[in-house]
């Protein structure tokens, strides 16, 4: 079957299936972000976000390709995330996982490729954009005083977790899993990094983030867990806690009393806000540069809202789809192809008018 091509980014293609999948995801995210919206309000939000749909798909392709060009290897992250998903759903092995995904119309290779591109995208942004952004203490203090009311908080704690699952495990395995959890607790108390152990050995969905769980006010946790974590001091950990689904260890990263929080307790939060604000325009500049260096064509009827002058909109022949496989051109060949295409630019090609990076993607 010949797939309709929406856009071609160097030697990779964005198909109608990719585009419709992104549309479906965007619609679901919009529903989650606006649960009480009227139908008209929902459609308004959806149409506003849809403007950048193809732009974001092209951004992701450009960044993932850049990651490959840089020689980045994220296979360990992909394997770990796949195994986390398998454990999360209680699938006993990879064969069962593949069968379950196939039943939902998802191939395991497509799923792995999506993860791979996501990890590549994140690492490229971190290396090529985020590493150049520096925030001074003076800038943090200025932001704090200008936004002081935003730091008026209820009493809450910030936690990190380490989790071993017992779901669908025979009762005979439970004591061994508990002993394993106690072994990791002993290592943490001896000085091993909680974050690194969580990344490598935790079976929770937060493992990829070093176990970072988030912040919780009183009343948001079960009474047993709340009593334990609110009694901790910063940097302390709980004993191993038995839950319905496994064994849990929690670390108190920070505790906040009620009221306006002092600067030293919100400094990291302020730094993250400032880095995020400054990353977005720099990321758009970086992506514009990648576009200028790339061979990029878009099918008429579709809009890349961050198009760079000289990247043409041309009719893509579906029969060319087989040629869009991964037989990589040299950079010289790409430039020659781009120059040839640009010699007959479509008069409707639009200039760069980009804005914002996506919560789950590279750019908004």
C-alpha positions as CSV (number, residue, x, y, z in Angstrom):
1,X,0.0,0.0,0.0
2,X,1.3,3.4,-1.0
3,X,1.1,5.9,2.0
4,X,0.2,9.5,1.3
5,X,3.2,11.7,2.1
6,X,2.5,15.0,3.9
7,X,6.1,16.2,4.2
8,X,9.6,15.1,3.5
9,X,12.4,16.1,5.9
10,X,15.7,15.2,4.3
11,X,15.5,11.4,3.8
12,X,12.6,10.9,6.2
13,X,8.9,11.3,5.5
14,X,5.9,12.4,7.5
15,X,2.9,10.3,6.4
16,X,-0.8,10.9,6.6
17,X,-0.9,8.1,9.3
18,X,1.7,10.1,11.3
19,X,-0.3,13.3,10.8
20,X,-3.6,11.8,11.8
21,X,-2.0,10.1,14.9
22,X,-0.7,13.5,15.9
23,X,-4.2,15.0,15.4
24,X,-5.7,12.4,17.6
25,X,-3.1,13.0,20.4
26,X,-3.6,16.7,20.2
27,X,-7.4,16.3,20.5
28,X,-7.0,14.1,23.6
29,X,-4.5,16.5,25.2
30,X,-6.9,19.4,24.6
31,X,-9.7,17.5,26.2
32,X,-7.5,16.9,29.3
33,X,-6.4,20.5,29.5
34,X,-10.0,21.8,29.2
35,X,-12.2,19.3,31.0
36,X,-15.1,21.7,31.6
37,X,-15.0,23.5,28.2
38,X,-18.1,24.0,26.1
39,X,-18.0,22.5,22.6
40,X,-17.3,25.9,21.1
41,X,-14.5,26.6,23.5
42,X,-13.0,23.2,22.9
43,X,-13.0,23.6,19.2
44,X,-11.5,27.1,19.5
45,X,-8.6,25.7,21.6
46,X,-8.2,22.8,19.3
47,X,-8.0,24.9,16.1
48,X,-5.5,27.3,17.8
49,X,-3.2,24.3,18.6
50,X,-3.7,22.6,15.3
51,X,-2.0,25.5,13.5
52,X,1.4,24.2,14.7
53,X,0.7,20.5,14.2
54,X,2.8,19.9,11.1
55,X,5.5,22.3,12.5
56,X,5.9,20.2,15.6
57,X,6.1,16.9,13.6
58,X,8.8,18.5,11.4
59,X,10.6,19.8,14.5
60,X,10.7,16.3,16.1
61,X,12.0,14.8,12.9
62,X,14.8,17.5,12.5
63,X,15.9,17.1,16.2
64,X,15.9,13.3,16.1
65,X,17.9,13.4,12.9
66,X,20.3,15.8,14.5
67,X,20.7,13.4,17.4
68,X,21.7,10.6,15.0
69,X,24.1,12.9,13.3
70,X,25.7,13.7,16.6
71,X,26.1,10.0,17.3
72,X,23.9,10.0,20.4
73,X,23.0,6.6,21.7
74,X,19.7,6.3,23.6
75,X,19.1,2.6,23.3
76,X,19.6,1.9,27.0
77,X,16.8,4.5,27.7
78,X,14.5,2.9,25.2
79,X,15.1,-0.6,26.6
80,X,14.5,0.5,30.1
81,X,11.3,2.4,29.2
82,X,9.9,-0.6,27.3
83,X,10.6,-2.9,30.3
84,X,8.9,-0.4,32.6
85,X,5.8,-0.4,30.5
86,X,5.8,-4.2,30.4
87,X,6.0,-4.4,34.2
88,X,3.5,-1.6,34.6
89,X,0.9,-3.6,32.7
90,X,1.9,-7.0,34.2
91,X,2.9,-8.6,30.9
92,X,5.1,-11.6,31.8
93,X,7.6,-11.2,28.8
94,X,8.2,-9.3,25.6
95,X,6.2,-11.8,23.5
96,X,3.1,-11.0,25.6
97,X,3.8,-7.3,25.4
98,X,4.1,-7.5,21.6
99,X,0.8,-9.4,21.3
100,X,-1.0,-6.9,23.5
101,X,0.3,-3.9,21.5
102,X,-0.6,-5.6,18.2
103,X,-4.1,-6.1,19.5
104,X,-4.3,-2.3,19.9
105,X,-2.9,-1.7,16.4
106,X,0.6,-0.8,17.6
107,X,3.8,-2.5,16.5
108,X,6.6,-2.8,19.1
109,X,9.1,-1.4,16.6
110,X,6.9,1.7,16.0
111,X,6.6,2.1,19.8
112,X,10.4,1.8,20.2
113,X,11.0,4.3,17.4
114,X,8.7,6.8,19.0
115,X,10.6,6.5,22.3
116,X,13.9,6.6,20.5
117,X,13.0,9.9,18.7
118,X,11.7,11.4,22.0
119,X,14.9,10.6,23.9
120,X,17.0,11.9,21.0
121,X,15.0,15.1,20.9
122,X,15.3,15.8,24.6
123,X,19.1,15.2,24.5
124,X,19.7,17.4,21.5
125,X,17.7,20.3,23.1
126,X,19.7,19.8,26.3
127,X,23.1,19.8,24.6
128,X,22.5,22.3,21.8
129,X,20.2,24.8,23.4
130,X,19.8,24.3,27.2
131,X,23.6,24.0,27.9
132,X,24.1,27.6,26.7
133,X,21.5,29.2,29.0
134,X,22.9,30.5,32.3
135,X,20.8,32.1,35.1
136,X,22.4,34.3,37.7
137,X,21.5,34.6,41.4
138,X,20.6,38.2,40.8
139,X,18.1,37.2,38.1
140,X,16.6,34.7,40.4
141,X,16.2,37.3,43.2
142,X,14.7,39.8,40.8
143,X,12.1,37.2,39.6
144,X,11.3,36.2,43.2
145,X,10.5,39.8,44.3
146,X,8.5,40.4,41.2
147,X,6.4,37.2,41.7
148,X,6.5,36.9,45.4
149,X,2.7,36.2,45.7
150,X,3.0,33.2,43.5
151,X,5.1,31.5,46.2
152,X,2.4,31.7,48.9
153,X,1.8,27.9,49.4
154,X,0.1,25.5,51.7
155,X,2.3,23.2,53.7
156,X,3.6,20.5,51.4
157,X,6.5,18.2,50.7
158,X,8.5,17.2,47.6
159,X,9.2,13.5,47.2
160,X,11.3,11.1,45.3
161,X,10.4,7.3,45.1
162,X,11.9,4.0,44.6
163,X,9.4,1.2,43.8
164,X,9.5,-2.6,43.3
165,X,6.3,-4.1,41.9
166,X,4.5,-7.2,43.2
167,X,1.7,-7.1,40.7
168,X,0.8,-10.5,39.3
169,X,3.7,-12.0,41.2
170,X,3.1,-15.3,43.1
171,X,2.9,-15.0,46.8
172,X,6.0,-17.1,47.2
173,X,8.0,-14.3,45.5
174,X,6.9,-11.5,47.8
175,X,9.5,-12.1,50.6
176,X,12.4,-12.0,48.1
177,X,11.1,-8.8,46.6
178,X,10.8,-7.2,50.1
179,X,14.4,-8.3,50.9
180,X,15.5,-6.8,47.6
181,X,13.8,-3.5,48.5
182,X,15.5,-3.5,51.9
183,X,18.9,-4.1,50.2
184,X,18.4,-0.9,48.1
185,X,17.3,1.0,51.2
186,X,20.5,-0.1,53.0
187,X,22.6,1.2,50.0
188,X,20.8,4.5,50.1
189,X,21.5,4.9,53.8
190,X,25.1,4.0,53.2
191,X,25.3,7.0,50.9
192,X,24.5,5.6,47.4
193,X,22.6,8.1,45.2
194,X,18.8,7.6,45.6
195,X,18.3,9.2,42.2
196,X,20.8,7.0,40.4
197,X,19.5,3.8,42.0
198,X,15.9,4.8,41.1
199,X,17.0,5.4,37.4
200,X,18.6,2.0,37.2
201,X,16.5,-0.3,39.4
202,X,13.2,1.3,40.3
203,X,10.2,-0.3,38.5
204,X,8.0,2.7,39.0
205,X,6.9,5.0,36.1
206,X,9.1,7.7,37.6
207,X,12.3,5.8,37.1
208,X,13.3,7.7,34.0
209,X,13.2,10.9,36.1
210,X,15.3,9.5,38.9
211,X,12.2,8.7,40.9
212,X,11.0,12.3,41.1
213,X,7.4,12.1,42.3
214,X,6.3,15.7,42.8
215,X,4.9,17.8,45.6
216,X,2.0,16.9,47.9
217,X,0.0,18.9,50.4
218,X,-1.5,17.4,53.6
219,X,-4.5,15.3,52.7
220,X,-3.3,14.3,49.2
221,X,-1.5,11.1,50.4
222,X,-2.7,8.1,52.3
223,X,-2.7,8.7,56.1
224,X,0.0,6.1,56.6
225,X,2.4,7.6,54.0
226,X,1.5,11.2,55.0
227,X,2.4,10.5,58.6
228,X,5.8,9.1,57.6
229,X,6.9,11.7,55.1
230,X,5.8,14.8,57.0
231,X,7.9,13.6,59.9
232,X,11.0,13.4,57.8
233,X,13.8,16.0,57.5
234,X,15.2,17.1,54.2
235,X,17.2,14.3,52.7
236,X,15.8,11.6,54.9
237,X,14.1,8.4,53.6
238,X,11.3,6.2,54.9
239,X,11.6,2.6,55.8
240,X,10.4,0.1,53.1
241,X,6.6,0.6,52.8
242,X,4.3,-2.3,51.7
243,X,1.6,-1.1,49.3
244,X,-1.1,-3.0,47.4
245,X,1.1,-3.1,44.3
246,X,4.6,-3.4,45.7
247,X,7.3,-2.0,48.0
248,X,8.0,1.7,48.2
249,X,10.8,3.9,49.6
250,X,10.3,7.7,49.7
251,X,12.9,10.4,50.0
252,X,12.0,13.9,51.3
253,X,13.6,16.4,48.8
254,X,12.1,19.5,50.4
255,X,9.5,20.5,52.9
256,X,7.6,23.8,52.8
257,X,5.7,25.4,55.7
258,X,2.5,27.3,54.9
259,X,2.9,30.9,53.7
260,X,5.2,32.7,51.3
261,X,8.2,30.5,50.8
262,X,11.7,31.9,51.4
263,X,13.9,32.4,48.3
264,X,16.3,29.5,49.2
265,X,13.4,27.0,49.1
266,X,12.1,28.1,45.7
267,X,15.3,29.0,44.0
268,X,15.4,25.8,41.9
269,X,11.8,26.4,40.8
270,X,12.6,29.9,39.8
271,X,15.7,28.7,37.9
272,X,13.6,26.1,36.0
273,X,11.0,28.8,35.1
274,X,13.6,31.2,33.8
275,X,15.5,28.4,31.9
276,X,12.2,27.3,30.3
277,X,11.3,30.9,29.3
278,X,14.7,31.5,27.7
279,X,14.9,28.1,26.1
280,X,11.8,28.5,23.9
281,X,13.0,31.4,21.7
282,X,16.5,30.0,21.5
283,X,15.0,26.6,20.5
284,X,13.0,28.2,17.7
285,X,16.2,29.9,16.4
286,X,18.0,26.6,16.5
287,X,15.2,24.9,14.7
288,X,15.2,27.6,12.0
289,X,18.9,26.9,11.5
290,X,18.2,23.2,11.1
291,X,15.5,24.0,8.6
292,X,17.9,26.2,6.6
293,X,20.4,23.3,6.4
294,X,17.8,20.7,5.4
295,X,15.9,19.5,2.4
296,X,12.3,20.0,3.4
297,X,9.2,19.8,1.2
298,X,5.5,20.1,2.2
299,X,2.5,18.9,0.3
300,X,0.1,21.7,-0.8
301,X,-2.8,22.0,1.5
302,X,-0.6,21.6,4.6
303,X,1.1,24.4,6.5
304,X,4.5,24.4,8.3
305,X,3.9,27.4,10.5
306,X,7.7,27.8,11.0
307,X,8.6,27.5,7.3
308,X,11.9,29.1,6.3
309,X,12.0,31.1,3.0
310,X,13.5,28.8,0.4
311,X,12.0,25.6,1.7
312,X,9.5,24.9,-1.0
313,X,5.9,23.6,-0.9
314,X,5.7,21.1,-3.8
315,X,3.4,18.3,-4.9
316,X,4.8,15.1,-3.4
317,X,4.4,12.1,-5.7
318,X,3.1,9.1,-3.7
319,X,5.0,6.9,-6.0
320,X,8.2,8.4,-4.5
321,X,7.4,6.9,-1.1
322,X,9.7,3.8,-1.5
323,X,12.6,6.1,-2.3
324,X,12.1,7.9,1.0
325,X,13.6,5.0,2.9
326,X,16.8,5.4,4.9
327,X,19.3,5.4,2.0
328,X,21.0,8.5,3.4
329,X,22.2,11.3,1.1
330,X,25.5,13.0,1.7
331,X,25.3,16.6,3.0
332,X,26.5,17.7,-0.4
333,X,23.7,15.8,-2.1
334,X,21.2,17.3,0.3
335,X,22.4,20.8,-0.4
336,X,22.3,20.2,-4.1
337,X,18.8,18.8,-3.9
338,X,17.6,21.7,-1.8
339,X,19.2,24.2,-4.1
340,X,17.5,22.6,-7.1
341,X,14.1,22.6,-5.3
342,X,14.6,26.2,-4.2
343,X,15.3,27.3,-7.8
344,X,11.5,27.0,-8.4
345,X,10.0,28.1,-5.1
346,X,6.3,28.0,-4.6
347,X,4.9,31.5,-4.4
348,X,2.8,30.4,-1.4
349,X,5.9,29.4,0.7
350,X,5.6,31.1,4.1
351,X,8.2,32.8,6.2
352,X,9.2,31.8,9.7
353,X,6.4,32.8,12.1
354,X,7.1,30.3,14.9
355,X,5.9,30.4,18.5
356,X,5.9,28.0,21.6
357,X,7.3,24.3,22.5
358,X,5.0,21.4,23.3
359,X,4.5,19.8,26.6
360,X,5.5,16.5,25.2
361,X,7.4,17.6,22.1
362,X,10.4,19.7,21.3
363,X,8.7,23.0,20.6
364,X,5.7,25.1,21.4
